[in-house]
Amino acid sequence: MGLFDGKKVIVIGDRDGIPGPAIEECLKSTEAEVIFSSTECFV
């Protein structure tokens, strides 16, 4: 049983860091359900 098994996840990525879709792709190997994914610019 993993850390994200059965969890709902909100992904907020950073434009100059790791974008949201990249984090979401990493979570596909877990049992987590991504309910929202976005890439924002934090200035």
Sequence and secondary structure as in RCSB ss.txt:
>XXXX:A:sequence
MGLFDGKKVIVIGDRDGIPGPAIEECLKSTEAEVIFSSTECFV
>XXXX:A:secstr
  TTTT EEEEEEETTS  HHHHHHHHTTTT EEEEEEEE   
